[in-house]
């Protein structure tokens, strides 16, 4: 019996990438049955690069690229949202500070007026 793996068959028969490995598989003769012509069996070649395998690989890589793009877009959107929330938080803090400053200054002015009134 011969080899089952594509690379081993290539090595055994010194084949190039262009040669069809399926033509060089070592066949195993089956015992003859009475009245039938002799037949043989070939092993299923493993690691054989077929158009279906190439297409599947292309599909997997395309899905991977799409996932990366989607994740990048989502990360950018989330970063924008965080920046917006941070900006709003900062503005709210500043407005609270400003309003408290106004009330404290106005109340301080009132106190001064009251003190001045009582001094007279």
C-alpha positions as CSV (number, residue, x, y, z in Angstrom):
1,X,0.0,0.0,0.0
2,X,1.1,3.5,-0.8
3,X,0.8,6.8,1.1
4,X,-2.5,8.5,1.9
5,X,-1.2,12.1,2.5
6,X,-0.9,14.4,-0.5
7,X,2.5,15.7,0.5
8,X,3.9,12.2,0.9
9,X,2.6,11.1,-2.5
10,X,4.2,14.2,-4.1
11,X,7.5,13.4,-2.4
12,X,7.3,9.7,-3.3
13,X,6.7,10.3,-7.0
14,X,8.7,13.6,-7.1
15,X,5.7,15.6,-8.3
16,X,5.4,19.4,-8.8
17,X,2.5,21.6,-7.6
18,X,0.9,21.5,-11.0
19,X,0.7,17.6,-11.2
20,X,-2.5,15.9,-10.1
21,X,-1.8,13.7,-7.1
22,X,-5.0,11.7,-7.6
23,X,-3.4,10.0,-10.7
24,X,-0.5,8.7,-8.7
25,X,-2.3,7.0,-5.7
26,X,-1.3,3.4,-5.1
27,X,-4.3,1.2,-5.7
28,X,-5.1,-1.8,-3.5
29,X,-6.5,-4.8,-5.5
30,X,-9.6,-6.3,-4.1
31,X,-10.2,-10.1,-4.1
32,X,-11.9,-11.2,-7.3
33,X,-15.5,-12.4,-7.2
34,X,-16.6,-15.0,-9.6
35,X,-17.9,-13.6,-12.8
36,X,-16.8,-10.1,-12.0
37,X,-13.8,-8.2,-13.4
38,X,-11.0,-7.4,-11.0
39,X,-11.4,-4.1,-9.1
40,X,-9.3,-2.1,-6.8
41,X,-9.6,0.5,-4.0
42,X,-7.8,3.8,-3.5
43,X,-7.3,5.5,-0.2
44,X,-9.0,8.9,0.3
45,X,-6.2,11.5,-0.1
46,X,-5.8,13.7,2.9
47,X,-4.7,17.4,2.9
48,X,-5.7,17.6,-0.8
49,X,-6.2,21.3,-1.8
50,X,-9.5,21.4,-3.7
51,X,-11.5,24.4,-5.0
52,X,-14.0,23.8,-2.2
53,X,-11.2,24.1,0.5
54,X,-9.8,27.3,-1.2
55,X,-13.4,28.8,-1.2
56,X,-13.9,27.8,2.5
57,X,-10.6,29.4,3.4
58,X,-11.6,32.6,1.6
59,X,-14.9,32.7,3.3
60,X,-13.4,32.2,6.8
61,X,-10.9,35.0,6.2
62,X,-13.6,37.3,4.9
63,X,-15.7,36.6,8.0
64,X,-12.7,37.4,10.1
65,X,-12.1,40.7,8.3
66,X,-15.7,41.6,8.7
67,X,-15.6,40.9,12.5
68,X,-12.5,43.1,12.8
69,X,-14.1,45.9,10.9
70,X,-17.3,45.6,12.9
71,X,-15.4,45.6,16.2
72,X,-13.4,48.7,15.2
73,X,-16.5,50.6,14.2
74,X,-18.2,49.6,17.5
75,X,-15.1,50.6,19.5
76,X,-15.1,54.0,17.8
77,X,-18.8,54.5,18.5
78,X,-18.3,53.6,22.1
79,X,-15.3,56.0,22.4
80,X,-17.5,58.8,21.0
81,X,-20.2,58.0,23.5
82,X,-17.7,58.0,26.4
83,X,-16.3,61.3,25.2
84,X,-19.8,62.8,25.0
85,X,-20.7,61.6,28.5
86,X,-17.4,62.9,29.9
87,X,-18.0,66.3,28.2
88,X,-21.6,66.4,29.6
89,X,-20.3,65.4,33.1
90,X,-17.7,68.1,33.0
91,X,-20.2,70.8,31.9
92,X,-22.6,69.8,34.6
93,X,-19.8,70.0,37.2
94,X,-18.7,73.5,35.9
95,X,-22.3,74.8,35.9
96,X,-22.8,73.5,39.4
97,X,-19.6,75.3,40.5
98,X,-20.6,78.5,38.7
99,X,-24.1,78.5,40.2
100,X,-22.8,77.8,43.7
101,X,-20.3,80.6,43.3
102,X,-23.0,83.0,42.3
103,X,-25.2,82.1,45.2
104,X,-22.3,82.3,47.6
105,X,-21.2,85.7,46.3
106,X,-24.7,87.1,46.3
107,X,-25.3,85.8,49.8
108,X,-21.9,87.3,50.9
109,X,-23.0,90.6,49.4
110,X,-26.3,90.4,51.3
111,X,-24.4,89.7,54.5
112,X,-22.2,92.7,53.9
113,X,-25.2,94.9,53.3
114,X,-26.8,93.8,56.5
115,X,-23.6,94.4,58.4
116,X,-23.3,97.9,57.0
117,X,-27.0,98.6,57.8
118,X,-26.5,97.6,61.4
119,X,-23.3,99.6,61.8
120,X,-25.1,102.8,61.0
